[in-house]
Amino acid sequence: MNILIIGPSWVGDMVMAQTLFICLKQQHPNCNIDVLAPDWSRPILERMPEVHQALSFPLGHGVLDISARRKIGKQLKGLYDQAILLPNSLKSALTPFFAGIPVRTGWKGEMRYGLLNDLRVLDKQRYPLMIERFMALAYPLKTELSKPYPRPHLVIDDAERDKALASFDLQVGDRPVLVLCPGAEFGDAKRWPATHYAQVAEEKIRQGWQVWIFGSKNDHPSGEDIRERLILGLREEVYNLAGETSLAQAIDLMSCASAVVSNDSGLMHVAAALNLPLVAVYGSTSPEFTPPLADKVAVVRTGIDCSPCFDRTCRFGHYDCLRLLEPQIVIDALNDLIGTPISLQESEN
């Protein structure tokens, strides 16, 4: 059985889509799962053993271009038994339709009648989690999802990780690595202040850790802000890799971490899929729809009256849902996950 997945357009969603792939493999162990998705997602898909191949989709997010979708569909004609669509948009249904794939499965979305012939009506009360909405598409209609749910799990190649370490002259060994992910493409209402991140970094560096910062090019200034807030002697233990690595390198390097502190972002889900001890900082959003899925996770948030609002920028201008979340709360959460360090004075006694 050959299955084509029309993949989502965001890093975190693509990571969580692995739960669907796992469910499909459980039902059809010999099936081939191909994922048609933006090229940036290839490093994620290549680290999922359930995926047969990643197919590059050349159109950007939001681009209709019906003729291009028809051309891609014709190239895929006769290759697949089923298509499963994770986006709910009309345009995402065009390529499988033009490919003539016999079974085209997805949730009811933007006027997709006829384009999909296995059209499901979403019951949000029954499937409150995004992964539940993904997983349900692997089964016949109204099938009960069995627990425990599968979790995303990215597989790292040791040789590729060593190459990434060498590329950036990074060393692991005696000094554990704290990864910070201070960015979020969603907007400022997801970004914990650099001042707070810097205090967490200082605490761990004084305990003998090193700090690696990951993110996009847009996050590089935030990484520099964190570094510059540390005194000389500590600053040198912070490596700002935001915007410097490829996504593949970021994933492989992140796997070296002993712990991660991240905003609600795609990299948060990558850290969870690497099963790293993770402190997830939430501001305007909620962990009730897309929580990080790992063994050791601490979700921290203020829970003030106006949060979650799901706004990209604070409608009141104060960002109190993030600003009032004190660094010590995150430090305590980290210590709970990885163990409270013994101070020098305690060790002498």
Secondary structure, DSSP 8 states (H G I E B T S, - for coil): -EEEEE--SSHHHHHHTHHHHHHHHHH-TT-EEEEEE-GGGHHHHTT-TT-SEEEE--S-TT---HHHHHHHHHHTTTS-SEEEE-S--SGGGHHHHHHT-SEEEEE--SS-BTTBSEEE---TTT--SHHHHHHHTTSSTT----SS---------HHHHHHHHHHTT---SSS-EEEEE---TT-GGG---HHHHHHHHHHHHHTT-EEEE---GGGHHHHHHHHHTS-TTTGGGEEE-TTTS-HHHHHHHHTT-SEEEEESSHHHHHHHHTT--EEEE-SSS-TTTS---SSSEEEE----TT-----SS-TTS--HHHHTS-HHHHHHHHHHHH-----HHHHH-
